[in-house]
């Protein structure tokens, strides 16, 4: 059954030439998330373009950060600057997990909710 789901996901991803294909994604990501959508695959590729490694182990949490970011922008009335904060309310740092999270947010806006791309500068990613 799992192989059938992987095959269906592969066919779905390759059906649209402008969309990412299964071979564009790391194999462990496809194995961990065989039902990945084209939109989620686009997000994974955008994250990788920013230098962040997405693995089969992290893909679920990474996609959740991306979708939650867009949800907060769309329904919470928040800005990226307000979202990219630690538990004490300080801006996320440009190092370690803070930087990784900010890059996930950046890629989420690019791939999942591009209508908010005018806020990307608020993340203040290092050049």
N, CA, C and O atoms as a MOPAC input file, in Angstrom:
PM7 MOZYME 1SCF
protein

 N      0.82700 1    -1.19400 1     0.00000 1
 C      0.00000 1     0.00000 1     0.00000 1
 C      0.87000 1     1.25600 1     0.00000 1
 O      0.58600 1     2.21300 1    -0.72100 1
 N      1.92800 1     1.25100 1     0.80900 1
 C      2.81700 1     2.41700 1     0.89000 1
 C      3.44500 1     2.70900 1    -0.47400 1
 O      3.57700 1     3.86800 1    -0.86700 1
 N      3.83200 1     1.64900 1    -1.19300 1
 C      4.42900 1     1.84000 1    -2.51400 1
 C      3.42700 1     2.45500 1    -3.48000 1
 O      3.79700 1     3.26500 1    -4.33000 1
 N      2.17500 1     2.07800 1    -3.35500 1
 C      1.14400 1     2.64000 1    -4.21300 1
 C      0.99800 1     4.13400 1    -3.92800 1
 O      0.87800 1     4.92900 1    -4.86100 1
 N      1.00700 1     4.52700 1    -2.65200 1
 C      0.90600 1     5.93800 1    -2.29300 1
 C      2.09300 1     6.73600 1    -2.81500 1
 O      1.92700 1     7.85600 1    -3.30000 1
 N      3.28700 1     6.16500 1    -2.71800 1
 C      4.47700 1     6.83600 1    -3.23200 1
 C      4.35100 1     7.00100 1    -4.73700 1
 O      4.67200 1     8.06300 1    -5.27100 1
 N      3.89200 1     5.98000 1    -5.42000 1
 C      3.72600 1     6.05000 1    -6.86400 1
 C      2.69300 1     7.10500 1    -7.25000 1
 O      2.90000 1     7.85800 1    -8.20200 1
 N      1.59600 1     7.16300 1    -6.52400 1
 C      0.57300 1     8.17900 1    -6.78600 1
 C      1.15900 1     9.57500 1    -6.58600 1
 O      0.91700 1    10.47000 1    -7.39500 1
 N      1.92100 1     9.76200 1    -5.52400 1
 C      2.54200 1    11.06200 1    -5.27000 1
 C      3.51500 1    11.42600 1    -6.38200 1
 O      3.57100 1    12.57800 1    -6.81500 1
 N      4.27700 1    10.44900 1    -6.84100 1
 C      5.22400 1    10.70200 1    -7.92300 1
 C      4.51700 1    11.12000 1    -9.19700 1
 O      4.94300 1    12.05600 1    -9.87500 1
 N      3.44000 1    10.42800 1    -9.51900 1
 C      2.67200 1    10.75600 1   -10.71900 1
 C      2.04600 1    12.13700 1   -10.57300 1
 O      2.05700 1    12.92600 1   -11.51700 1
 N      1.50500 1    12.43000 1    -9.40600 1
 C      0.87100 1    13.73200 1    -9.17900 1
 C      1.87700 1    14.86500 1    -9.31200 1
 O      1.56900 1    15.91000 1    -9.88500 1
 N      3.06600 1    14.66200 1    -8.78800 1
 C      4.07100 1    15.71100 1    -8.85600 1
 C      4.62600 1    15.89500 1   -10.26900 1
 O      5.00900 1    17.00600 1   -10.63700 1
 N      4.67200 1    14.84900 1   -11.04800 1
 C      5.22700 1    14.96400 1   -12.39100 1
 C      4.19100 1    15.36700 1   -13.42500 1
 O      4.54400 1    15.64700 1   -14.57000 1
 N      2.93200 1    15.40300 1   -13.05200 1
 C      1.86700 1    15.71600 1   -14.00100 1
 C      1.92800 1    17.15100 1   -14.52400 1
 O      1.57500 1    17.40300 1   -15.67600 1
 N      2.36400 1    18.07600 1   -13.70300 1
 C      2.43800 1    19.47700 1   -14.11300 1
 C      3.89100 1    19.85500 1   -14.34100 1
 O      4.71000 1    19.78000 1   -13.42500 1
 N      4.20600 1    20.25500 1   -15.55200 1
 C      5.60200 1    20.52200 1   -15.88700 1
 C      6.15500 1    21.73600 1   -15.15900 1
 O      7.36100 1    21.79600 1   -14.91700 1
 N      5.31400 1    22.71400 1   -14.79700 1
 C      5.81300 1    23.89500 1   -14.10900 1
 C      5.95200 1    23.66500 1   -12.60600 1
 O      6.57600 1    24.46200 1   -11.90500 1
 N      5.38500 1    22.60700 1   -12.13100 1
 C      5.45700 1    22.27400 1   -10.71300 1
 C      6.69200 1    21.41900 1   -10.44500 1
 O      7.22900 1    20.79700 1   -11.36200 1
 N      7.14300 1    21.38600 1    -9.19400 1
 C      8.27500 1    20.52200 1    -8.85600 1
 C      7.92600 1    19.06200 1    -9.12300 1
 O      6.76500 1    18.65900 1    -9.04800 1
 N      8.93800 1    18.29400 1    -9.42800 1
 C      8.72000 1    16.86900 1    -9.63300 1
 C      9.30700 1    16.10500 1    -8.45900 1
 O     10.10600 1    16.63900 1    -7.69000 1
 N      8.90400 1    14.85600 1    -8.33200 1
 C      9.38100 1    14.01800 1    -7.23400 1
 C     10.89400 1    13.90000 1    -7.24500 1
 O     11.51800 1    13.85100 1    -6.18500 1
 N     11.49300 1    13.85400 1    -8.42200 1
 C     12.94800 1    13.71300 1    -8.47800 1
 C     13.67200 1    14.97200 1    -8.02800 1
 O     14.88200 1    14.93800 1    -7.80400 1
 N     12.95000 1    16.09100 1    -7.88900 1
 C     13.54500 1    17.32000 1    -7.37300 1
 C     13.72500 1    17.27400 1    -5.85400 1
 O     14.52100 1    18.03100 1    -5.29800 1
 N     12.99300 1    16.39500 1    -5.19500 1
 C     13.01500 1    16.31400 1    -3.73600 1
 C     13.96800 1    15.23500 1    -3.24800 1
 O     14.19400 1    14.24100 1    -3.93900 1
 N     14.52500 1    15.43000 1    -2.05800 1
 C     15.35800 1    14.36800 1    -1.47900 1
 C     14.52000 1    13.09100 1    -1.30600 1
 O     13.35700 1    13.17100 1    -0.91100 1
 N     15.09700 1    11.92200 1    -1.59500 1
 C     14.33700 1    10.67000 1    -1.49700 1
 C     13.73200 1    10.43100 1    -0.11000 1
 O     12.62400 1     9.90600 1    -0.00100 1
 N     14.45300 1    10.81100 1     0.94800 1
 C     13.90100 1    10.56200 1     2.28500 1
 C     12.70000 1    11.46400 1     2.58100 1
 O     11.85600 1    11.11400 1     3.40600 1
 N     12.61600 1    12.61400 1     1.92100 1
 C     11.44500 1    13.47700 1     2.07500 1
 C     10.23800 1    12.79800 1     1.43200 1
 O      9.15700 1    12.77400 1     2.02200 1
 N     10.40700 1    12.25100 1     0.24300 1
 C      9.30900 1    11.54400 1    -0.43000 1
 C      8.88500 1    10.31100 1     0.36900 1
 O      7.69600 1    10.00500 1     0.46400 1
 N      9.85100 1     9.61500 1     0.93300 1
 C      9.51800 1     8.42500 1     1.73400 1
 C      8.74600 1     8.79900 1     2.98900 1
 O      7.79900 1     8.11000 1     3.37200 1
 N      9.14900 1     9.88700 1     3.62700 1
 C      8.50700 1    10.30300 1     4.87000 1
 C      7.14700 1    10.94700 1     4.63100 1
 O      6.26500 1    10.88700 1     5.48800 1
 N      6.98000 1    11.56100 1     3.46900 1
 C      5.73500 1    12.26500 1     3.16500 1
 C      5.29100 1    11.93500 1     1.74100 1
 O      5.33300 1    12.79400 1     0.86100 1
 N      4.86800 1    10.69800 1     1.51700 1
 C      4.49800 1    10.28200 1     0.16100 1
 C      3.31000 1    11.04900 1    -0.41200 1
 O      3.13200 1    11.08200 1    -1.63000 1
 N      2.51100 1    11.65400 1     0.42600 1
 C      1.35300 1    12.40400 1    -0.06100 1
 C      1.65700 1    13.89700 1    -0.18200 1
 O      0.73600 1    14.71400 1    -0.19100 1
 N      2.92500 1    14.25800 1    -0.27300 1
 C      3.31000 1    15.66700 1    -0.36000 1
 C      2.63400 1    16.31700 1    -1.56400 1
 O      2.58500 1    15.74700 1    -2.65300 1
 N      2.12200 1    17.50800 1    -1.34500 1
 C      1.45800 1    18.23100 1    -2.43000 1
 C      2.50000 1    18.99900 1    -3.24200 1
 O      3.63800 1    19.17100 1    -2.80700 1
 N      2.10200 1    19.44800 1    -4.40200 1
 C      3.00000 1    20.25100 1    -5.23000 1
 C      3.37800 1    21.54600 1    -4.50900 1
 O      4.51600 1    22.00600 1    -4.60400 1
 N      2.42300 1    22.12600 1    -3.79300 1
 C      2.68400 1    23.35800 1    -3.03900 1
 C      3.70500 1    23.10400 1    -1.92400 1
 O      4.60900 1    23.91300 1    -1.71400 1
 N      3.56200 1    21.99200 1    -1.21500 1
 C      4.52000 1    21.64600 1    -0.16000 1
 C      5.89800 1    21.35700 1    -0.74500 1
 O      6.91700 1    21.73200 1    -0.16500 1
 N      5.92300 1    20.69000 1    -1.89400 1
 C      7.20000 1    20.40500 1    -2.55500 1
 C      7.88100 1    21.70300 1    -2.97100 1
 O      9.09900 1    21.83900 1    -2.85800 1
 N      7.09600 1    22.63900 1    -3.44600 1
 C      7.63100 1    23.95700 1    -3.81900 1
 C      8.25800 1    24.63200 1    -2.59900 1
 O      9.31600 1    25.25300 1    -2.69900 1
 N      7.59900 1    24.50600 1    -1.45500 1
 C      8.11900 1    25.05500 1    -0.20400 1
 C      9.44500 1    24.39300 1     0.16400 1
 O     10.40400 1    25.08300 1     0.50800 1
 N      9.50800 1    23.07100 1     0.09700 1
 C     10.74800 1    22.34400 1     0.42200 1
 C     11.88700 1    22.82000 1    -0.47900 1
 O     13.00400 1    23.03100 1    -0.00600 1
 N     11.61700 1    22.98600 1    -1.74500 1
 C     12.65500 1    23.43900 1    -2.67500 1
 C     13.06700 1    24.88600 1    -2.38700 1
 O     14.24300 1    25.23000 1    -2.50900 1
 N     12.11200 1    25.72500 1    -2.00900 1
 C     12.43600 1    27.11900 1    -1.66300 1
 C     13.31500 1    27.17100 1    -0.42100 1
 O     14.23500 1    27.98500 1    -0.34000 1
 N     13.03200 1    26.30700 1     0.54400 1
 C     13.84400 1    26.23700 1     1.76800 1
 C     15.26300 1    25.80200 1     1.41800 1
 O     16.23600 1    26.36900 1     1.91400 1
 N     15.37000 1    24.79600 1     0.56500 1
 C     16.69000 1    24.31600 1     0.17000 1
 C     17.47400 1    25.39500 1    -0.57100 1
 O     18.69300 1    25.48300 1    -0.42200 1
 N     16.79500 1    26.21200 1    -1.36200 1
 C     17.45700 1    27.32000 1    -2.06000 1
 C     18.05400 1    28.32600 1    -1.07300 1
 O     18.99700 1    29.04600 1    -1.40200 1
 N     17.49800 1    28.36600 1     0.13000 1
 C     18.01100 1    29.25800 1     1.17500 1
 C     19.11300 1    28.59500 1     2.00100 1
 O     19.62100 1    29.18500 1     2.95500 1
 N     19.48100 1    27.36600 1     1.63100 1
 C     20.57200 1    26.68400 1     2.32200 1
 C     20.15500 1    25.84700 1     3.51900 1
 O     21.00200 1    25.43900 1     4.31400 1
 N     18.87400 1    25.58800 1     3.65600 1
 C     18.37700 1    24.78500 1     4.76900 1
 C     18.13500 1    23.36200 1     4.28000 1
 O     17.51100 1    23.15500 1     3.23900 1
 N     18.62200 1    22.40300 1     5.01900 1
 C     18.41200 1    20.99800 1     4.66600 1
 C     17.09900 1    20.51500 1     5.25600 1
 O     16.86200 1    20.62400 1     6.45900 1
 N     16.26000 1    19.98700 1     4.39900 1
 C     15.00700 1    19.36900 1     4.82100 1
 C     15.18800 1    17.87300 1     4.64900 1
 O     15.57200 1    17.40500 1     3.57700 1
 N     14.91500 1    17.13500 1     5.69300 1
 C     15.07300 1    15.68000 1     5.67100 1
 C     13.72400 1    15.00800 1     5.90300 1
 O     12.72900 1    15.66000 1     6.22100 1
 N     13.71900 1    13.71400 1     5.73900 1
 C     12.51000 1    12.95800 1     6.04000 1
 C     12.08000 1    13.13800 1     7.48200 1
 O     10.88800 1    13.13000 1     7.79000 1
 N     13.04700 1    13.29800 1     8.36000 1
 C     12.75800 1    13.47300 1     9.78400 1
 C     12.18900 1    14.86400 1    10.08700 1
 O     11.36500 1    15.01300 1    10.99000 1
 N     12.62500 1    15.88000 1     9.33700 1
 C     12.19800 1    17.24900 1     9.64400 1
 C     11.04700 1    17.75800 1     8.78100 1
 O     10.42900 1    18.76800 1     9.11700 1
 N     10.75100 1    17.08100 1     7.68300 1
 C      9.81200 1    17.63100 1     6.70500 1
 C      8.43700 1    17.95000 1     7.29500 1
 O      7.85900 1    18.98400 1     6.96000 1
 N      7.91100 1    17.10800 1     8.14700 1
 C      6.59800 1    17.36800 1     8.74300 1
 C      6.58500 1    18.63700 1     9.57300 1
 O      5.69300 1    19.47300 1     9.42600 1
 N      7.57800 1    18.78600 1    10.45100 1
 C      7.66800 1    19.98200 1    11.28300 1
 C      7.96600 1    21.21800 1    10.44400 1
 O      7.42500 1    22.29300 1    10.70100 1
 N      8.82300 1    21.06500 1     9.44300 1
 C      9.17100 1    22.20000 1     8.58600 1
 C      7.94500 1    22.71300 1     7.83900 1
 O      7.71700 1    23.92100 1     7.77500 1
 N      7.16600 1    21.81000 1     7.28100 1
 C      5.95000 1    22.21600 1     6.57100 1
 C      4.95600 1    22.84000 1     7.54300 1
 O      4.25400 1    23.78700 1     7.18900 1
 N      4.89100 1    22.31900 1     8.75400 1
 C      3.98100 1    22.89500 1     9.74900 1
 C      4.38100 1    24.33200 1    10.09100 1
 O      3.51200 1    25.19300 1    10.23600 1
 N      5.67200 1    24.60200 1    10.22100 1
 C      6.12700 1    25.97300 1    10.47500 1
 C      5.71300 1    26.86600 1     9.30700 1
 O      5.23600 1    27.98200 1     9.51000 1
 N      5.89700 1    26.36800 1     8.08500 1
 C      5.52800 1    27.15200 1     6.91100 1
 C      4.04400 1    27.44600 1     6.84800 1
 O      3.64600 1    28.59000 1     6.62600 1
 N      3.22300 1    26.43000 1     7.04000 1
 C      1.77700 1    26.64200 1     6.93900 1
 C      1.26100 1    27.48900 1     8.10300 1
 O      0.33400 1    28.28000 1     7.93000 1
 N      1.85400 1    27.32800 1     9.27900 1
 C      1.44600 1    28.13700 1    10.42900 1
 C      1.81200 1    29.60200 1    10.21000 1
 O      1.05100 1    30.49800 1    10.57500 1
 N      2.96900 1    29.84200 1     9.62000 1
 C      3.37500 1    31.21900 1     9.31000 1
 C      2.33900 1    31.87000 1     8.40500 1
 O      1.88300 1    32.98100 1     8.67800 1
 N      1.97000 1    31.19100 1     7.34100 1
 C      0.98200 1    31.75000 1     6.41600 1
 C     -0.38500 1    31.90500 1     7.07200 1
 O     -1.09000 1    32.88200 1     6.81900 1
 N     -0.75400 1    30.95600 1     7.90300 1
 C     -2.03000 1    31.04000 1     8.61500 1
 C     -2.04800 1    32.28500 1     9.50400 1
 O     -3.03900 1    33.01500 1     9.53300 1
 N     -0.94600 1    32.53000 1    10.23400 1
 C     -0.87900 1    33.69000 1    11.13000 1
 C     -0.93500 1    34.99800 1    10.34800 1
 O     -1.53700 1    35.97200 1    10.80000 1
 N     -0.31200 1    35.01700 1     9.18400 1
 C     -0.35800 1    36.21800 1     8.34000 1
 C     -1.77000 1    36.45400 1     7.80900 1
 O     -2.26600 1    37.58000 1     7.80800 1
 N     -2.40900 1    35.37600 1     7.35700 1
 C     -3.72300 1    35.49100 1     6.72300 1
 C     -4.84700 1    35.72400 1     7.72500 1
 O     -5.69300 1    36.59400 1     7.51600 1
 N     -4.86200 1    34.96300 1     8.80000 1
 C     -6.01500 1    35.00300 1     9.70100 1
 C     -5.73000 1    35.69400 1    11.02500 1
 O     -6.65600 1    36.14100 1    11.70300 1
 N     -4.46500 1    35.78600 1    11.39900 1
 C     -4.13000 1    36.38400 1    12.68400 1
 C     -3.86700 1    37.87000 1    12.60600 1
 O     -3.77200 1    38.54400 1    13.63200 1
 N     -3.74800 1    38.38500 1    11.39300 1
 C     -3.47600 1    39.80100 1    11.24300 1
 C     -2.08900 1    40.19300 1    11.73900 1
 O     -1.84200 1    41.36100 1    12.03800 1
 N     -1.19400 1    39.22800 1    11.82600 1
 C      0.16300 1    39.49600 1    12.29800 1
 C      1.08400 1    39.79000 1    11.12900 1
 O      0.76900 1    39.47800 1     9.98000 1
 N      2.21600 1    40.39000 1    11.43000 1
 C      3.24800 1    40.62100 1    10.43200 1
 C      4.36600 1    39.61000 1    10.66800 1
 O      4.43300 1    38.97600 1    11.72100 1
 N      5.23900 1    39.46700 1     9.67900 1
 C      6.38200 1    38.56700 1     9.85300 1
 C      7.24700 1    38.99200 1    11.03000 1
 O      7.76300 1    38.14600 1    11.76000 1
 N      7.40600 1    40.28700 1    11.21700 1
 C      8.19700 1    40.78400 1    12.34400 1
 C      7.59700 1    40.33600 1    13.67600 1
 O      8.33300 1    40.02300 1    14.61300 1
 N      6.28400 1    40.30400 1    13.76500 1
 C      5.61800 1    39.88200 1    15.00000 1
 C      5.69700 1    38.36200 1    15.21100 1
 O      5.72400 1    37.88600 1    16.34600 1
 N      5.73300 1    37.62400 1    14.12300 1
 C      5.77100 1    36.16000 1    14.20000 1
 C      7.17900 1    35.65600 1    14.51300 1
 O      7.34000 1    34.69400 1    15.26200 1
 N      8.18900 1    36.29700 1    13.94600 1
 C      9.57800 1    35.82500 1    14.07900 1
 C     10.18100 1    36.26300 1    15.41700 1
 O     11.16500 1    37.00100 1    15.45800 1
 N      9.58600 1    35.80500 1    16.48200 1
 C     10.00000 1    36.15000 1    17.84900 1
 C     10.19400 1    34.88600 1    18.67300 1
 O      9.56700 1    33.86000 1    18.41100 1
 N     11.06500 1    34.96900 1    19.66600 1
 C     11.25000 1    33.83400 1    20.56800 1
 C     10.20700 1    33.89200 1    21.68400 1
 O      9.33900 1    34.76400 1    21.67900 1
 N     10.29200 1    32.97600 1    22.62600 1
 C      9.28000 1    32.88400 1    23.68300 1
 C      9.27700 1    34.09200 1    24.62300 1
 O      8.29300 1    34.32500 1    25.32400 1
 N     10.36700 1    34.86000 1    24.64400 1
 C     10.41900 1    36.07900 1    25.45100 1
 C     10.04200 1    37.32500 1    24.64900 1
 O     10.05000 1    38.43500 1    25.18200 1
 N      9.71500 1    37.14300 1    23.38000 1
 C      9.30900 1    38.25800 1    22.54300 1
 C     10.44700 1    38.95100 1    21.81700 1
 O     10.23000 1    39.95200 1    21.13500 1
 N     11.66600 1    38.42600 1    21.95800 1
 C     12.81500 1    39.01500 1    21.25300 1
 C     12.86200 1    38.48200 1    19.82200 1
 O     12.44000 1    37.35500 1    19.56100 1
 N     13.38200 1    39.30100 1    18.88900 1
 C     13.51200 1    38.81700 1    17.50700 1
 C     14.38300 1    37.55900 1    17.44300 1
 O     15.36200 1    37.43100 1    18.17800 1
 N     14.01400 1    36.64100 1    16.55800 1
 C     14.82700 1    35.43800 1    16.37300 1
 C     16.21400 1    35.84700 1    15.88000 1
 O     16.34000 1    36.76700 1    15.07200 1
 N     17.25200 1    35.16700 1    16.36500 1
 C     18.61400 1    35.52700 1    15.95800 1
 C     18.93900 1    35.04100 1    14.54200 1
 O     18.23800 1    34.19900 1    13.98100 1
 N     20.00500 1    35.58600 1    13.98600 1
 C     20.48400 1    35.17000 1    12.67000 1
 C     21.54800 1    34.08700 1    12.81700 1
 O     22.57200 1    34.10700 1    12.13400 1
 N     21.29200 1    33.15600 1    13.70800 1
 C     22.18200 1    32.01400 1    13.89600 1
 C     21.37200 1    30.83400 1    14.42000 1
 O     20.27800 1    31.00500 1    14.95800 1
 N     21.92200 1    29.64400 1    14.25600 1
 C     21.32800 1    28.42700 1    14.80200 1
 C     19.88500 1    28.20000 1    14.40200 1
 O     19.48500 1    28.46400 1    13.26800 1
 N     19.11000 1    27.70400 1    15.35900 1
 C     17.70300 1    27.38500 1    15.10200 1
 C     16.87800 1    28.62000 1    14.75100 1
 O     15.92100 1    28.53400 1    13.98000 1
 N     17.24700 1    29.76100 1    15.31400 1
 C     16.52600 1    31.00100 1    14.99600 1
 C     16.62300 1    31.33700 1    13.51900 1
 O     15.62500 1    31.67500 1    12.88300 1
 N     17.83200 1    31.24100 1    12.97500 1
 C     18.02800 1    31.51900 1    11.55100 1
 C     17.30400 1    30.48800 1    10.69700 1
 O     16.68900 1    30.83300 1     9.68800 1
 N     17.37600 1    29.22100 1    11.10100 1
 C     16.67700 1    28.17200 1    10.34300 1
 C     15.17700 1    28.46200 1    10.29800 1
 O     14.55200 1    28.35200 1     9.24300 1
 N     14.60800 1    28.82900 1    11.43200 1
 C     13.17800 1    29.12900 1    11.50000 1
 C     12.83100 1    30.32800 1    10.62800 1
 O     11.81700 1    30.30900 1     9.93000 1
 N     13.65000 1    31.36400 1    10.65700 1
 C     13.39600 1    32.53400 1     9.81600 1
 C     13.46800 1    32.17000 1     8.33500 1
 O     12.69800 1    32.69800 1     7.53200 1
 N     14.36700 1    31.29100 1     7.97300 1
 C     14.44800 1    30.85900 1     6.57400 1
 C     13.23200 1    30.02000 1     6.18900 1
 O     12.75300 1    30.11200 1     5.05900 1
 N     12.72900 1    29.20600 1     7.11000 1
 C     11.49700 1    28.45600 1     6.84800 1
 C     10.33300 1    29.41600 1     6.62300 1
 O      9.51100 1    29.20800 1     5.73200 1
 N     10.27000 1    30.45500 1     7.42600 1
 C      9.21000 1    31.45700 1     7.26700 1
 C      9.34200 1    32.17300 1     5.92500 1
 O      8.34600 1    32.39700 1     5.23800 1
 N     10.54900 1    32.52600 1     5.55900 1
 C     10.80800 1    33.20700 1     4.29700 1
 C     10.34500 1    32.33900 1     3.12400 1
 O      9.64000 1    32.80700 1     2.23000 1
 N     10.75000 1    31.08100 1     3.14600 1
 C     10.36500 1    30.15900 1     2.07300 1
 C      8.85600 1    29.93000 1     2.05500 1
 O      8.26300 1    29.76700 1     0.98900 1
 N      8.23800 1    29.91800 1     3.23400 1
 C      6.78600 1    29.73600 1     3.29300 1
 C      6.06900 1    30.86400 1     2.56700 1
 O      5.13700 1    30.62800 1     1.79700 1
 N      6.50900 1    32.08300 1     2.81700 1
 C      5.87500 1    33.22000 1     2.14600 1
 C      6.09600 1    33.10600 1     0.64100 1
 O      5.17200 1    33.32400 1    -0.14300 1
 N      7.31800 1    32.76300 1     0.23700 1
 C      7.60500 1    32.63100 1    -1.19300 1
 C      6.72000 1    31.58600 1    -1.85700 1
 O      6.17600 1    31.82500 1    -2.93500 1
 N      6.57400 1    30.42700 1    -1.21800 1
 C      5.91900 1    29.28800 1    -1.86100 1
 C      4.44000 1    29.12100 1    -1.51000 1
 O      3.66000 1    28.63900 1    -2.33200 1
 N      4.05100 1    29.51300 1    -0.30500 1
 C      2.70900 1    29.19000 1     0.16300 1
 C      1.76900 1    30.38600 1     0.26900 1
 O      0.55300 1    30.23400 1     0.14900 1
 N      2.32300 1    31.56500 1     0.49000 1
 C      1.45900 1    32.75500 1     0.61400 1
 C      2.19100 1    33.98700 1     0.07700 1
 O      2.47700 1    34.92000 1     0.82800 1
 N      2.49400 1    33.98500 1    -1.22500 1
 C      3.29800 1    35.05400 1    -1.81300 1
 C      2.66400 1    36.44400 1    -1.76800 1
 O      3.34300 1    37.43100 1    -2.05100 1
 N      1.40400 1    36.54300 1    -1.42500 1
 C      0.78600 1    37.87100 1    -1.32700 1
 C      1.40400 1    38.68600 1    -0.18000 1
 O      1.19100 1    39.89500 1    -0.09500 1
 N      2.15900 1    38.03100 1     0.69100 1
 C      2.79900 1    38.71000 1     1.82400 1
 C      4.28400 1    38.94800 1     1.58500 1
 O      5.02000 1    39.24800 1     2.52500 1
 N      4.73200 1    38.81800 1     0.34300 1
 C      6.17100 1    38.94400 1     0.07200 1
 C      6.72300 1    40.34000 1     0.34200 1
 O      7.93800 1    40.49800 1     0.46300 1
 N      5.88300 1    41.33800 1     0.43800 1
 C      6.36700 1    42.68100 1     0.76700 1
 C      6.88300 1    42.75900 1     2.20500 1
 O      7.54400 1    43.72900 1     2.57400 1
 N      6.58100 1    41.73700 1     3.02100 1
 C      7.04000 1    41.70800 1     4.40800 1
 C      8.35000 1    40.93300 1     4.58600 1
 O      8.89600 1    40.92000 1     5.68900 1
 N      8.86200 1    40.29700 1     3.55200 1
 C     10.04700 1    39.45600 1     3.68800 1
 C     11.24100 1    40.19600 1     4.28800 1
 O     12.03600 1    39.60000 1     5.01400 1
 N     11.37100 1    41.47500 1     3.99300 1
 C     12.49500 1    42.25600 1     4.54300 1
 C     12.44900 1    42.31500 1     6.07500 1
 O     13.48400 1    42.52900 1     6.70600 1
 N     11.27500 1    42.13100 1     6.68100 1
 C     11.14300 1    42.18300 1     8.13200 1
 C     11.92000 1    41.06500 1     8.82500 1
 O     12.25400 1    41.18200 1    10.00400 1
 N     12.20400 1    40.00200 1     8.11300 1
 C     12.95500 1    38.89300 1     8.72300 1
 C     14.43200 1    39.22000 1     8.88700 1
 O     15.12500 1    38.57600 1     9.67500 1
 N     14.91100 1    40.19700 1     8.16500 1
 C     16.29100 1    40.67300 1     8.27300 1
 C     17.30800 1    39.52500 1     8.20600 1
 O     18.18400 1    39.39200 1     9.06200 1
 N     17.16200 1    38.70700 1     7.16600 1
 C     18.10900 1    37.61900 1     6.95800 1
 C     19.47600 1    38.18500 1     6.59200 1
 O     19.56500 1    39.22000 1     5.93200 1
 N     20.53800 1    37.51300 1     7.01900 1
 C     21.86900 1    37.98300 1     6.63300 1
 C     22.07500 1    37.80300 1     5.12500 1
 O     21.50000 1    36.90800 1     4.50600 1
 N     22.89400 1    38.66000 1     4.56300 1
 C     23.14300 1    38.59500 1     3.12500 1
 C     24.02500 1    37.43100 1     2.76100 1
 O     24.33200 1    37.23300 1     1.58600 1

